[in-house]
């Protein structure tokens, strides 16, 4: 029990948490709305956003997206030439950096920039500035005693499933208000190929689309047309099945009054197609110079909100880039209804204005434009080898994900005040509310402290408890049997006082001497004595003569 007690006495290196402060209550995302508000984007006014003049985001977020494109170009070269891998880039918001989280299966988790701004304010107060590598003096003494500090803030993030395909496009006009976009080359998880159709304008007020051009500086007539859209429902078909929807026949005669398009798009789909058929966003890139002008690369995506913990290490030594990571990332809630996402957020990410009379042309000098148009041209160049096409295909997908991630990171959310009484049962229950959770903020400090949080202290507690149990059992056993417990000191003293009385006479071998038995008795004064007890084979009888 001695070592076990020592383990409990000595402090151990462990994480301790400061008080959890209830900060705000989540009340939904603004993904279905148009970007709005004076404080949404630095450099943009509310009037500009209401007018759809999203080019106001160019000064702050244009370089951010271009930087990600440049990073992808560098990372791709490293992956191809030096046996490296593609590394995900990061983007700055206030004093911190964010990156796409791609560690949870197929889902991509996108941090929200507004949460980073809030965390950045706490970071600067806690870190006290970062103009030097010397340990800063924190306002709280507990922070000064910590070996490492992690600031934690719960907040919303958006989990996205996104996939890209290439095929041909077909736009079917149902009537003056309703259109359907169909793209070949969609592959389900089972490997089966389908044509995927999205219903757009006129079917539902949330079904919006926007378009712009990516400028081609070398061949101006070959600008890449980009369409960003959202649809509430999608349907699939191939040569073998349309799942009983009747969409194949109706697409041949879309104005036929017997075609119930609402019923067609409400047709039950198999599980492998269901997740990507409701509240789907998609982006279509026209391939410049294609023979029939119908070749497209199209990427669709669905999104769900989640509530991870934003964490940042405040030390400029261990986290020089001030990178924020997402902890406690939840599983994707893909059995629930996906978010409605207004494509205007995608325009804001590209710094593109909404125009009714013409399409905005994104400057071809921007790095993101150069890299996307170059990747598309290479992928569909028949004179390029397969390895180069594959590399360019990977580059394009990552570039698209950067633009998509940029748009989702900009999405705002609604909130109201946290419960006034944090200790109430209602407030505690609301912490785990899946719809309107209360977000908390706190810090984790790595310090030397007493406790049983580690494995070694827990083992020490177990050993100490077992030792106490053994002692108690021995006491109970002694009382029950009447056996008197002898002190080790008394036995040692008796051994020193013992005189040889012939019990070893005639025993020459060490092994024989070791077999001589002694009985411990008490003399008249209550002192312990050793009495030899040799059996008859040694021709000696027990003696009690002192």
Secondary structure, 3 states (H helix, E strand, C coil): CHHHHHHHHCCEEEEEECCCEEEEEEEEECCCCCCCCCCCCCCCCHHHHHCCCHHHHHHHHHHHHHHHHHHHHHHHHHHHHCCCCCCCCEEEECCEEEECEEEECCEEEEECHHHHHHHHHHHHHHHCCCCCCCCCCCCCHHHHCCCEEEEEEECCEEEEEEEEEEEEEEEEECCCCCEEEEEEEEECCCCCEEEEEEECCCCCCCCCEEEEEECCCCCHHHCEEEEEEEEEEEEEECCCCCCCCCHHHHHHCCCCCCCCHHHHHCCCCCHHHHCCCEEEEEEEEECCCCCCCCEEEEEEEEEEEECCEEEEECCCCCCCCCEEEEECCCCCCCCCCCCCCCCHHHHHHHCCCCCCCCCEEECCCCHHHHHHHHHHHHHCCCCCCHHHHHHHHHHHHHHHHHHHHHHHHHCCEEEEECCCCCCCHHHHHHHCCCCCCEEEEEEEEEEEECCCCCHHHHHHHHHHHHHHHHHHHHHHHHHHHCCCCCCHHHHHHHHHHCCCCCCCCCCCCHHHHCCCEEEEEECCCCCEEEEEECCHHHCCCCCCCC
